[in-house]
């Protein structure tokens, strides 16, 4: 665990061309401690890790995701993790244990009730494709301004270059599986990239 956390701190620091001294000044942690931390030779307190996550503008869960059993390609239901990237009206879970080398990003989304139709004005556009399979409830999908209600076992598959959004106009939680390509959690260097939770992404 210490080695995984340390490696990710070092990758974030070097990617930002930041020296250990500069990180030390920003974090109030000594250069010697940070050097040992990056080499996995010591552990770090949660409050200090939270401080580092704010400096690097990532969610603290970035340092722990995939820290155990990384080679496994099977995910048991109790191993499912909540995504650190989530819109305020939803709970999102990763459906893949390892995503660093994958082009597809599968997620289970629980869209909470009470999401008003005004959200239709906030349609998204980005490269790639999206596939949806509804498990429970009625999901309202909007693609290119066309609104469609999707019932359990309905599917949808569209290019995300078209303006799109999903809404829950009911009083019950809607559950659905969505698969995106490309995997938007991977940055241009092929590394995991997590924005802070206050930065929405579809």
N, C-alpha and C positions, 0 to 999 in steps of 0.2 A: 504493500500500500504506500509506504513512504517513497519508494522508488517511482511509482506511478505519479504521485503528486509532484515530486521533485522534477521529473521529466517534463511535465506539463507546464510547470512554472518557468523552467528554462526555455522551453519552446516559445512561450508567450513573450518572455523577456527578449530573446534574441530576434524574434520576428519584428519586434518594435525597436530593434537596434538600441536597446537600453543596457547600460552597464550595471554591474552589481552595485556599484557605489550610488548610481542614480536611483536604483530601486530601493536601496537602503535609506536614502534621504526621504523618499516618498512614503515608505512604510514604517520608518522608525525601528527597523530590524537591522542588526549588525551585518556587515559584509560577510564576516566569518560564518554567522548562522545561516545566511542565505546560500552561501557556497555549499555548506554541508547539507542543507535542505535539498538543493538541486541535485546533489549526488546521492540522495536517499539515505544519508547517514544520520538523520535526525527527523523527528516528527514536528508538526506545527500545530499550535492551538487553533481552535475553530475561529476565535475572534481575529487572530492574525491572518488566517486564510481568508476570512471575509474581507479584511482590509486589502489583501492582495487581489481578490476578485474584483473589487471596486476600482483599483488602479488599472487593471487590465480590461475592465468593462466586460466581464463575463459573469455568468451565474456561478455561485460557489459549487453547484453540482457538477460543473465541468471537470473539476479535479478528481471526481470519484467515478463518473460514468465509465462503464466497461473496465473497472479496475480489477475485477475478478473473473476467472474462467473465460478469458477473452477469446480463446480458440474454439469455444463451443458454438455450433451453428443452430442448436435447438434451445428454445426459450420455454420454460415451464410457466404456467399461468401465474404462480406466486413470485416469479422473478421479474414480472413486468414492472417497468419503471415509468414514473411520471416525467413527461418532458419538461425541461426547464424553460422551454419556449412555449408560451400558451397565451391565447387570447383570454380576456377577462371573463368571458361567458362560457368557457369550455375547460375540460380536463383532457389532456392528451397523453397517450401512452405510446412508447415505442414498442413495436412488435418484432423487432430484430435485436439480437443480443450484441452483434458487432455491425457497425454501420460505416466504419472508416473506409472500407474498400468496396462499398456497394454503391451502385447507381440508383437503386430504388430505395425509397424511404416509406416503409409501411407504418401506419399509426392507427390506433383505436381512439376515437374521439367521442366524448360524452358532451353533447351540446346542451347546456342548461336551458330551462324554460324562461320565458319572459324576454327573449331577444326580439326587440321591436322591428317592424318592417322598415323603419327609417334607415336601418343598416344597409338596405339595398343601394343606398347612395355611395357606399364605400366598397365598391367592387375592386377586385385586385387583378393585376396583370403581371405575369412573369413567364419566363421561358419554360418549356417542358409540357408534360402531360399530367393529368390527374384522373384516377379511377376511384369511384365511390361504391360501396356496398352497404346498404342500410340494414341494420340488425333489429333495432327497436324504434318505434315512434315514427313520426312523419317529418322528414327533412325537406325544407323548401330550398331548392337549388335555383340559382339565377346564372345563366350563361348568355352573354350578348344581349342582355335585357329581357330574355325570355324566362319566365318564372315557371317552375315545375315542382309539384309535390311528389316526393319519393317515399313510397311505403316500404315496409319490411320486405326484403329480398329484391327490391328494385336496385338497379345499378346505373351508373352514369360514367362516361369516359369522354374526356374532352381535352382540347389543347388549352393550356393555361395562358397562352398569349391572348385569348379572348377574355374580356372582362367577366369576372365571376365572383360569386359569394355563396355562402350557405347560411340559412337562418332557421331558427326554431320558433315558429309562431304558435306553438301549442303550450299547454300547461304541464307537459311531461318532458322528462329528459329524453333526448334522441341519441341513440348510439349507432355509430357507423364506422366502417373501416375505410381508410383512404390510403392510396398508394401514389406517391409523387415521383416523378423523374424530371430533371435530375435531382439528386439528393442535395437539398439546399443547406444541409448541416455541414457540408464539406466545403472548405474554402479553395481558393485557386491553387494552393500548394498541396491539396489532398489531406489537409488536417481538419480535425473536428473544429467547428466554429459555432459558438453559442453566443447569441446576443443576450443582453440583460432582459429580464422578464418584462420590463416596462416598454420594450421595443417590440411591437407586434409584428408577426409575420404569419402569412397564411400557409 
